[in-house]
Amino acid sequence: MKKAQNFILILLMLTVSIGCKNKAKESTAKAESDYDTIKKPNIVIIYLDDLGYGDVGAYGATEIQTPNMDALAHGGIKFTNGYASSATCTPSRYALLTGVYPWRNKNAKILSGTAPLLISTEQQTLPKLLKKQGYHTAIVGKWHLGLGDGQVNWNQRISPGPNEVGFDESYILAATQDRVPTVYIKNGRVENLDPNDPIEVDYAHNFEGEPTAITHPGLLTMKWHHGHNNSIVNGIPRIGYMKGGEAAKWSDVDMADNFLKKAQAYVKTHKDQPFFLYYALQQPHVPRTPHARFVGKSGMGPRGDVIVEADWCVGEFMKTLKEEGILDNTLVILSSDNGPVLNDGYYDEAVEKVGNHDPSGGLRGGKYSLFEAGTRVPFITYWNGTIQPGVSDAMVCQMDLLASIAKLIGMEEVNISDSKNVLNALLGTSDKGRDNLVLEATSRTALRSGNWLMIPPYHGVAINKNVGIELGNSTEYQLYNLKDDLGQQYDLAQSHPEKLAEMIKTFEALKGEHDQK
């Protein structure tokens, strides 16, 4: 009897053991299945234009309301050391999409509206990488990385462009809102173009009989300050000359709404497969043209109003992700292409009405500058249910998104060039970012290493008087300890010669790689 009881007991134990093992296997399989699903989330980059480190409430702004960007920061990781690669737009966008330092490409400067495509069609890009893993890819918004081969016929399909460097769909403005051509381009073709009214564009010479800001100032609804005195479109003087294409010209005040609707429509039509959306807003770049709904909302004039408008766009876009049931499987990254500028070519009261608002958030400099405010920008990662809210001091750069996203989606063998895998920092599971970063501003470079910033000697004016921004130029080396002196008021180059020598050595080693590639 006792032997029979023991046998039954053993059978029971074996049954329980086998059941536990099977459940464990099922649990492991489910976890692996969940991981397979979660490691290929939708990826959205929301990229603003000239938004400063201090222009967002979560980064200390008190005079302007940005509740939707704040919600992303408070619900995700807010990086205090998040960088664009450069202090101007084209180079930063180049680095974001290619993972390559822009100073390696001599043409990576602020481009005209007729510049040829800056990214080689043979080059690795973030959208190409994602396409290889089954993602659908799209850009909506500002491009400013050149189009065609430099001899563009705007009345035919324009190629190469975004579609030739990895984007399945593209809906863009060619350069910036203040540059011609002032038209939207969908998958290489100008939208709403009347073939009987062809477009002509020239950045050197005006077309006979076409009014400009110089010849017809009475046609202006916005007054130019510097550099914006060529063709007039919608009462706004632009950079460059344009003729024709009347039916295709955009409405400036409707631009934010138009891009938002295109981004929302893309989400709705591609929610059933992994997608990558590069949503590149035009705000708060000049000309600042808020829709009537937002005029006067900030009390700071058009610049403040378009920041409020951009924040609303962010909120409406995030609502769409939630309404379509994909919020929990979408990684959202929000940042800006460079630091802030108030007067960037138009009289729009940005300087007069700034009040107590500090667009640089206590940093020195701004757009065009090698000082911190040129490249340190709002940088937020948000993934509902996956990223736990927090604040990170890890040093990360937009250039690192290529290598980090490659790791996220399981791609091991990728030519990542200058991009660093900082995925754990982006997901908030590590406080370790990159060690060194070569920053760039109008072809000048500097080194951020640890808590230190070193700026080599550069000839040139100390202040760009047109925009009222310190550029970082000096005839001597500059050295700042950013941990103790965030506002860069104390140059330690003379008092810390050993640290300066170490920084110079690191800088030269990193830049020396330029000659090897």
NORZIMO-V658306 format. One record per pair of residues at least 6 apart in sequence whose C-alpha atoms are under 8 Angstrom apart, sorted by the first residue. I is the first residue (numbers start at 1). J is the second residue. D is the distance in Angstrom with one decimal. If there is no record, write none. Layout:
# NORZIMO-V658306
i->{I	I}
j->{J	J}
d->{D	D}
This chain:
# NORZIMO-V658306
i->{38	39	39	39	40	40	40	41	41	41	41	41	42	42	42	42	42	42	43	43	43	43	43	43	43	43	44	44	44	44	44	44	44	44	45	45	45	45	45	45	45	45	46	46	46	46	46	46	46	46	46	47	47	47	47	47	47	47	47	48	48	48	48	48	48	48	48	48	49	49	49	49	49	49	49	49	49	49	50	50	50	50	50	50	50	50	50	50	50	51	51	51	51	51	51	51	51	51	51	51	52	52	52	52	52	52	52	52	52	52	52	52	53	53	53	53	53	53	53	53	53	53	53	54	54	54	54	54	54	54	54	55	55	55	55	55	55	55	56	56	56	56	56	56	57	57	57	57	57	57	58	58	58	58	59	59	60	61	61	61	61	62	63	63	64	64	64	64	65	65	66	66	66	67	68	68	68	68	69	69	69	72	72	72	73	73	73	73	74	74	75	75	75	75	75	76	76	76	76	76	76	76	76	76	77	77	77	77	77	77	77	77	77	77	77	77	78	78	78	78	78	78	78	79	79	79	79	79	79	79	79	79	80	80	80	80	80	80	80	81	81	81	81	81	81	81	82	82	82	82	82	82	82	82	82	83	83	83	83	83	83	83	83	83	84	84	84	84	84	84	84	84	84	84	85	85	85	85	85	85	85	85	85	85	85	85	85	86	86	86	86	86	86	86	86	86	87	87	87	87	87	87	87	87	87	87	87	87	87	88	88	88	88	88	88	88	88	88	88	89	89	89	89	90	90	90	90	90	90	91	91	91	91	91	92	92	92	92	93	93	93	94	94	94	94	94	94	95	95	95	95	96	96	96	96	96	97	97	97	97	97	98	98	98	98	98	98	98	99	99	99	99	99	99	99	99	99	99	99	100	100	100	100	100	101	101	102	102	103	103	104	107	108	109	109	111	111	111	111	112	112	112	112	113	113	113	113	113	113	113	113	113	113	114	114	114	114	114	114	114	114	115	115	115	115	115	115	116	116	116	116	116	116	117	117	117	117	117	117	117	117	118	118	118	119	119	120	121	121	121	122	123	124	125	125	125	126	126	127	127	127	127	127	128	128	128	129	130	130	130	130	131	131	133	134	135	135	135	135	136	136	136	136	136	136	136	137	137	137	137	137	137	137	138	138	138	138	138	138	138	138	139	139	139	139	139	139	139	139	139	139	140	140	140	140	140	140	140	140	140	140	141	141	141	141	141	141	141	141	142	142	142	142	142	142	142	142	143	143	143	143	143	143	144	144	144	144	145	145	146	146	146	147	147	147	147	147	148	148	148	148	149	149	152	153	154	154	154	154	154	155	155	155	155	155	155	156	157	157	157	158	158	159	161	162	162	163	163	163	163	169	169	170	170	170	170	171	171	171	171	171	172	172	172	173	173	173	173	174	174	174	174	176	177	177	177	177	177	178	178	178	178	178	178	179	179	179	180	180	180	180	180	180	181	181	182	182	182	183	183	183	183	183	184	184	184	184	184	185	190	191	192	192	193	193	193	194	194	194	197	197	197	198	198	199	199	199	199	200	200	200	201	201	201	201	202	202	202	203	203	203	204	204	205	206	206	206	206	207	207	207	210	210	211	211	212	212	212	212	212	213	213	213	213	213	213	213	213	214	214	219	219	220	220	220	220	221	221	221	222	222	222	222	222	222	223	223	223	223	223	224	224	224	224	225	225	225	226	226	226	226	227	227	228	228	228	228	228	229	229	229	230	230	230	230	230	231	231	231	231	231	231	232	234	234	236	252	253	253	253	253	254	256	256	256	256	256	257	259	260	260	263	263	263	264	264	267	267	268	268	271	271	281	283	283	283	284	284	284	284	286	286	286	287	288	288	288	288	289	289	290	290	290	290	291	294	294	294	294	295	295	295	296	296	297	297	297	298	298	298	299	299	300	300	300	300	300	301	301	301	301	302	302	302	303	303	303	304	318	321	327	327	328	328	328	328	329	329	330	330	331	331	331	331	332	332	332	333	333	333	333	334	334	334	334	335	335	335	335	336	336	336	337	337	338	338	338	338	338	339	339	339	339	339	339	339	339	339	340	340	340	340	340	340	341	341	341	341	342	342	342	343	343	343	343	343	344	344	345	345	360	360	362	362	363	363	363	363	363	363	364	364	364	364	364	364	365	365	365	365	365	365	365	365	366	366	366	366	366	366	366	367	367	367	367	368	368	368	368	368	369	369	369	369	369	369	370	370	370	370	370	370	370	370	370	370	371	371	371	371	374	375	381	381	381	386	387	387	388	388	389	390	392	392	392	393	394	394	394	394	394	395	395	395	395	396	396	396	399	399	399	400	400	400	400	400	401	401	401	402	402	403	403	403	403	403	403	404	404	404	404	405	406	406	407	407	408	420	422	422	422	424	424	424	425	425	425	435	435	436	436	436	436	437	437	437	438	438	438	438	438	438	439	439	439	439	440	444	445	445	446	446	446	446	446	447	447	447	447	447	448	449	451	451	451	452	452	452	452	452	453	453	453	453	454	454	454	454	454	454	454	455	455	455	455	456	456	456	457	457	457	457	457	457	458	458	458	458	459	459	459	460	460	461	461	462	462	462	462	462	463	463	463	463	464	464	477	478	478	478	479	479	479	479	480	480	480	480	480	481	481	482	493}
j->{329	408	409	410	274	408	409	274	275	329	330	331	274	275	276	329	330	331	274	275	276	277	330	331	332	333	276	277	278	279	330	331	332	333	277	278	279	280	332	333	334	335	278	279	280	281	314	332	333	334	335	278	279	280	281	334	335	336	337	280	281	282	283	284	334	335	336	337	89	280	281	282	283	284	285	336	337	338	89	283	284	285	336	337	338	339	340	341	367	283	284	307	336	337	338	339	340	359	377	378	336	338	339	340	341	359	360	361	366	373	377	378	59	339	340	359	360	361	363	373	376	377	378	60	61	358	359	360	361	362	378	61	64	307	358	359	360	361	64	65	66	69	70	378	64	65	66	67	69	70	69	70	73	74	361	378	361	357	358	359	361	357	356	357	298	304	308	357	298	308	307	308	311	311	311	312	314	315	311	314	315	380	381	382	380	381	382	389	389	390	382	384	388	389	390	380	381	382	383	384	387	388	389	390	380	381	382	387	388	389	390	391	392	426	427	428	378	379	380	381	390	391	392	378	379	380	391	392	393	394	395	396	378	379	391	392	393	394	395	376	377	392	393	394	395	396	376	377	378	379	394	395	396	397	398	375	376	377	378	379	395	396	397	398	92	336	337	338	375	376	377	397	398	399	91	92	95	96	101	102	375	397	398	399	438	439	440	92	102	337	338	374	375	439	440	441	337	338	339	366	367	368	369	370	374	375	440	441	442	109	110	337	338	339	367	368	374	441	442	110	144	337	338	108	109	110	111	144	145	102	103	108	109	110	102	337	338	398	144	145	337	100	102	108	118	119	145	101	102	398	399	398	399	400	401	402	125	126	127	399	402	119	123	124	125	126	399	402	125	126	399	400	401	402	403	416	417	418	419	399	416	417	418	419	399	418	108	440	440	443	514	118	118	442	443	144	145	146	175	146	175	179	203	144	146	174	175	176	179	180	181	203	240	146	147	150	151	152	201	202	203	145	146	147	148	149	150	146	147	148	149	150	151	145	146	147	148	149	150	160	161	145	146	147	145	165	165	160	164	165	165	165	415	165	166	402	166	402	137	165	166	167	276	165	166	167	406	136	137	276	406	137	166	409	274	273	274	275	276	167	168	270	273	274	275	276	166	167	168	169	275	276	277	167	168	169	170	275	276	277	278	162	167	169	170	171	172	277	278	279	280	170	171	172	259	262	263	277	278	279	280	171	172	173	259	279	280	281	282	172	173	174	175	176	280	281	282	172	173	174	175	176	280	173	174	175	176	174	175	161	174	175	158	159	160	161	174	158	159	160	161	159	160	158	200	189	190	198	199	200	189	190	193	195	198	199	189	188	189	190	188	189	188	188	170	187	169	170	187	188	186	187	185	186	187	188	184	185	186	187	262	184	185	186	182	183	184	185	181	183	184	185	282	252	282	285	286	287	228	237	238	239	286	287	238	239	240	201	238	239	240	241	242	201	242	233	249	250	190	191	248	249	250	190	191	248	249	250	191	248	248	247	248	245	247	248	245	247	248	244	245	246	244	245	242	243	244	245	242	243	244	240	241	242	243	240	241	242	239	240	241	240	241	241	230	231	241	242	241	242	243	231	243	231	232	229	230	231	232	237	219	220	228	229	230	231	232	237	229	230	232	235	232	235	236	237	234	235	236	235	236	237	346	347	348	236	237	346	347	348	237	345	346	347	345	346	347	344	345	346	466	239	345	237	238	239	345	346	237	238	239	237	238	239	240	241	237	238	239	240	241	242	238	251	252	287	289	289	290	291	292	291	281	282	309	310	313	313	281	313	317	277	279	317	317	320	320	321	320	324	324	326	310	306	307	310	303	306	307	310	344	345	346	346	302	303	306	348	302	306	302	305	306	309	309	305	306	308	309	301	302	305	302	305	304	305	308	304	305	308	305	353	349	350	353	354	355	348	349	350	353	348	349	350	342	348	350	350	327	327	383	384	383	384	385	386	383	384	383	384	381	382	383	384	381	382	383	379	380	381	382	378	379	380	381	377	378	379	380	377	378	379	375	377	367	374	375	376	377	360	366	367	368	373	374	375	376	377	359	360	366	367	373	374	366	367	467	469	350	351	467	350	351	466	467	468	466	467	466	467	366	373	486	487	371	372	373	486	487	488	371	372	373	470	487	488	371	372	373	374	469	470	471	472	372	373	374	375	469	470	471	373	374	375	469	374	441	442	469	471	375	441	469	470	471	472	439	440	441	444	445	446	455	471	472	473	470	471	472	488	441	439	387	426	427	427	427	428	427	428	428	428	425	428	431	431	425	431	432	433	434	432	433	434	435	422	433	434	418	419	420	418	419	420	421	422	419	420	421	416	419	414	416	419	420	421	422	420	421	422	423	423	412	414	421	423	423	434	432	433	434	430	431	432	431	432	433	449	450	447	448	449	450	447	448	449	445	446	447	448	507	510	445	446	447	448	446	458	455	456	453	454	455	456	507	453	454	455	503	507	454	503	481	482	483	479	480	481	482	483	479	480	481	482	477	478	479	480	500	503	504	472	477	478	479	476	477	478	473	474	475	476	477	478	473	474	475	476	473	474	475	473	474	471	473	470	471	472	473	474	469	470	471	472	470	471	493	491	492	493	491	492	493	500	488	490	491	492	493	488	492	488	500}
d->{6.7	5.8	5.3	7.4	6.7	7.3	5.3	6.3	7.9	5.1	5.2	6.4	5.0	5.0	5.9	6.2	4.4	6.1	8.0	6.4	4.8	6.4	5.7	4.9	6.1	7.9	5.7	4.8	5.9	7.1	7.2	6.2	4.8	6.2	6.4	4.9	5.9	7.8	5.9	4.8	5.9	7.9	6.4	4.9	5.9	7.3	8.0	7.3	6.1	4.7	6.5	7.5	6.2	4.6	6.0	5.9	5.2	5.3	6.9	6.1	5.1	6.4	6.1	7.4	7.8	6.2	4.5	6.5	7.4	7.8	6.6	5.6	5.4	5.8	5.6	5.6	5.6	7.1	8.0	7.3	5.9	5.7	6.3	6.3	5.3	5.4	4.9	6.9	7.2	7.6	6.2	8.0	5.6	7.6	6.9	6.0	5.5	7.9	7.4	7.8	7.5	7.2	4.6	4.3	8.0	5.2	5.4	7.5	7.7	7.3	5.9	7.0	6.6	6.8	7.7	6.5	5.2	5.5	8.0	7.0	6.5	4.5	5.1	6.0	5.6	5.9	4.4	4.8	3.6	7.4	8.0	5.7	7.5	8.0	7.3	4.9	7.2	7.2	7.6	7.6	5.9	7.1	7.1	7.6	7.0	6.3	5.7	7.3	7.9	6.1	7.7	5.0	6.5	7.5	7.2	7.3	6.7	6.8	7.3	7.8	7.3	7.2	6.9	5.6	6.1	7.1	7.6	7.6	7.6	6.7	7.7	6.3	5.6	7.2	5.7	6.8	6.3	5.0	6.1	6.9	7.5	7.0	7.5	6.0	5.8	7.5	7.4	7.8	6.1	7.2	6.6	7.5	7.2	4.9	7.7	6.8	5.6	4.3	6.7	7.7	5.9	6.1	4.3	6.3	5.6	5.3	6.5	7.4	7.4	5.6	4.9	5.4	6.5	7.3	7.5	6.4	7.8	6.4	4.9	7.0	6.5	4.8	6.1	7.2	5.5	6.1	6.0	4.9	5.9	7.0	7.9	8.0	7.6	7.6	7.3	6.2	5.2	7.5	8.0	6.6	8.0	7.8	5.6	6.1	4.8	6.5	5.8	6.0	6.6	5.2	7.8	5.9	5.0	5.7	7.8	5.4	4.5	5.7	8.0	7.3	7.7	6.2	4.6	6.4	5.8	7.0	5.7	5.9	5.1	6.5	6.7	5.8	5.5	7.5	7.3	5.2	6.5	7.9	7.2	7.6	6.6	6.5	6.7	6.6	7.8	5.7	6.4	5.1	7.9	7.5	6.4	7.3	5.6	5.9	4.6	5.5	7.5	4.8	6.3	7.6	5.3	5.0	6.1	7.2	4.6	5.0	6.4	4.8	7.3	7.9	7.0	6.9	5.6	7.9	6.3	5.9	7.9	6.6	7.1	6.6	7.8	5.5	6.4	6.5	6.0	5.2	6.7	6.0	6.0	5.3	7.9	5.2	5.9	7.2	7.3	5.7	7.4	7.9	8.0	7.4	6.8	7.5	6.4	7.3	7.8	7.2	7.0	5.7	5.8	7.2	5.0	5.2	4.6	7.6	6.9	7.5	5.4	5.3	7.6	7.4	7.2	7.9	7.5	6.1	4.5	6.3	7.4	7.1	7.4	7.8	4.6	6.3	7.3	5.6	7.4	6.4	6.4	5.9	4.7	6.7	8.0	6.0	5.1	6.5	7.5	6.3	5.7	7.9	7.1	6.5	6.1	7.0	6.9	6.8	7.5	6.7	7.1	6.8	7.4	7.8	6.9	7.5	7.6	7.5	7.0	6.2	5.2	7.7	6.3	6.0	6.7	8.0	7.9	6.9	7.1	6.1	7.6	7.1	7.6	7.6	7.5	8.0	4.9	6.4	7.9	7.7	5.3	4.7	4.8	5.1	4.6	4.2	7.7	5.9	3.9	4.3	5.5	6.4	7.7	6.8	6.3	5.5	5.6	7.8	7.3	7.3	7.5	7.7	6.1	5.3	7.9	7.6	7.4	6.9	6.9	7.6	7.7	5.5	6.1	7.5	4.8	6.0	7.2	6.8	4.4	7.4	7.3	7.7	7.6	7.4	7.8	6.9	7.3	7.6	7.1	7.1	5.0	4.9	6.5	8.0	6.5	7.7	7.4	6.5	4.6	6.2	7.3	5.0	5.2	6.5	5.7	4.7	6.0	5.1	5.7	4.6	5.6	8.0	6.3	5.0	6.2	7.8	6.7	6.5	4.9	6.2	7.2	5.8	4.6	6.0	7.4	6.1	4.9	5.7	6.4	6.9	6.2	7.5	6.3	5.0	6.1	6.4	4.7	6.3	6.0	6.0	4.5	5.6	6.9	5.5	5.2	6.8	6.6	6.7	5.3	6.4	6.1	6.0	6.2	5.6	5.9	7.9	7.6	7.7	5.7	3.9	6.4	7.9	7.2	7.3	7.2	7.3	7.0	6.6	6.1	5.1	7.4	6.0	4.7	4.7	6.2	7.7	7.3	6.6	8.0	7.7	6.9	7.9	6.1	7.2	7.6	7.1	7.6	7.2	6.1	6.4	6.6	5.2	4.9	7.9	4.7	6.2	6.4	6.9	6.4	7.9	6.5	6.6	6.6	7.6	7.9	6.0	7.7	5.7	5.0	7.7	6.9	5.7	4.5	6.4	7.9	5.6	5.3	6.5	7.4	6.4	5.0	6.2	7.2	7.8	7.4	7.1	7.6	8.0	7.1	7.6	6.9	6.6	7.6	7.7	5.1	6.1	6.3	5.9	5.4	4.7	6.2	7.2	6.7	6.4	5.7	6.6	6.3	6.6	6.4	7.6	5.5	6.1	6.6	7.2	5.7	4.8	5.4	5.9	5.6	7.4	7.6	6.8	5.6	7.1	6.0	6.2	4.8	6.2	6.2	5.0	6.7	6.5	7.4	5.5	5.5	7.2	5.5	5.5	7.1	5.8	4.6	4.8	5.6	5.1	6.4	7.5	5.7	4.5	6.6	6.2	5.2	6.5	7.6	4.4	5.7	7.2	7.7	7.0	7.9	8.0	5.4	7.6	7.2	7.5	6.8	7.5	7.2	6.4	6.9	6.5	4.9	4.6	5.7	7.2	7.7	7.1	7.9	4.7	5.7	6.7	6.4	5.7	6.1	7.3	7.7	5.9	7.3	4.5	5.9	6.9	8.0	4.8	6.1	6.5	5.4	7.3	7.2	7.2	7.7	7.6	7.6	5.9	5.6	7.9	6.8	5.9	4.3	6.0	4.9	4.7	5.8	7.8	4.7	6.9	7.2	6.8	6.1	5.6	4.9	5.1	6.3	7.5	5.4	6.0	6.6	5.9	5.4	5.5	5.6	5.9	5.7	5.5	7.1	6.4	5.0	6.2	6.1	7.4	7.6	7.8	6.1	5.2	5.5	4.7	7.6	6.2	7.3	7.4	7.7	7.4	7.4	7.7	7.5	6.3	7.0	7.9	6.8	7.5	6.3	6.4	7.7	7.3	8.0	6.8	7.4	7.1	7.5	6.1	6.6	6.3	6.1	5.8	5.9	7.9	6.7	7.4	7.4	7.1	5.6	5.9	6.5	7.8	6.6	7.0	6.5	6.2	5.2	6.8	7.9	5.8	7.3	7.2	6.2	7.8	7.0	5.9	7.6	6.4	7.9	5.7	7.3	5.2	5.1	6.9	7.6	7.4	7.7	6.7	4.8	5.6	7.6	6.9	5.9	6.1	6.3	6.5	7.5	7.1	7.7	7.7	5.9	7.8	7.7	4.9	7.7	6.5	6.5	5.0	6.2	7.7	7.3	7.6	6.0	7.7	7.2	5.9	4.7	7.9	5.8	5.1	6.2	7.3	5.6	4.6	6.4	7.5	5.8	5.1	6.5	6.7	5.3	4.6	6.5	6.1	6.5	7.4	7.9	7.8	6.1	5.9	5.2	7.4	6.5	7.2	5.0	4.6	8.0	5.4	4.5	5.7	6.8	6.1	6.1	6.5	5.2	5.3	7.4	7.3	6.1	5.7	6.9	7.8	5.3	5.8	7.0	6.3	6.5	7.6	5.3	7.8	7.6	5.7	7.9	7.8	6.6	5.6	7.4	5.9	7.9	5.9	5.1	6.3	4.8	7.5	5.7	5.8	5.4	7.8	5.4	6.4	5.2	6.5	5.0	6.1	5.7	5.1	6.6	7.6	7.5	4.5	4.3	7.8	6.1	7.4	8.0	7.1	4.6	7.6	7.5	6.0	5.5	6.4	7.8	6.3	7.9	5.8	7.3	6.3	4.1	5.9	7.4	6.8	5.7	7.7	7.3	6.8	7.4	5.9	5.1	8.0	7.7	6.9	5.6	7.8	7.6	7.4	8.0	6.3	7.3	7.9	5.5	6.3	8.0	6.8	7.9	7.2	7.8	7.5	6.3	6.9	6.7	5.3	5.5	4.6	7.4	7.6	4.8	5.6	7.3	7.1	5.6	6.1	7.5	5.4	7.7	7.8	4.4	4.9	6.3	6.8	7.2	7.9	7.7	7.0	6.3	7.7	5.6	5.5	5.6	4.9	7.8	6.9	4.4	5.6	4.7	7.1	7.1	7.4	7.2	7.1	7.0	6.9	7.5	5.6	7.0	5.2	7.9	7.8	5.6	6.0	6.0	5.9	5.9	7.1	5.7	4.4	6.7	5.9	5.2	6.5	6.4	5.6	4.7	6.3	7.5	7.8	5.4	5.2	6.1	7.2	6.5	7.8	7.4	7.7	7.3	5.9	4.7	6.4	7.8	5.6	5.2	6.6	7.4	6.1	6.6	7.4	5.9	5.4	5.6	7.1	5.7	4.7	5.7	7.8	5.8	5.3	6.6	7.0	7.2	5.6	4.6	6.6	7.4	6.7	7.7	7.5	5.9	5.0	6.5	7.0	4.7	6.5	6.7	5.4	4.8	4.8	5.1	7.6	5.2	5.5	5.8	7.8	6.3	6.5	6.3	6.2	7.7	7.6	6.6	5.8	5.7	6.3	5.1	6.8	5.5	4.3	5.6	8.0	6.4	6.7	6.5	5.8	7.1	5.4	5.3	5.1	4.8	6.7	6.0	6.6	5.5	5.9	7.6	7.6	7.7	6.9	6.0}
